[in-house]
Amino acid sequence: MVALTTTPTTRGHLGLLSSLADRLTPHGLRARLEQPIGRPPALHVSNPAAPGVTEEIVLEDESLWWPWGDRISAAADLDVATASVCRVLGVPLYSTPKSTGYRTWPPS
């Protein structure tokens, strides 16, 4: 059995990524927090209306980043991050948050 320990920094990253997930799920996106061994926590986001449209978001140096190295926004600016993620994953910016009938975050 492998015991994983979290540091205050890791807990902070998990909390911020969790907050972003909370903002994305009402727009119909699925969000799943991942913490691979030896790598920073990441938020895996997908658009169930467009199969195959997924991205992984990481928090590093007080910024949120796309996997290809482009900065999404400052970590504290979740409004900008939410708009950017919705745009990239194909959710219209003018969409109103809606219930999807399920929720993938937080895990049950």
Order of alpha helices (4+ residues) and beta strands (2+ residues): alpha-beta-beta-beta-beta-beta-alpha
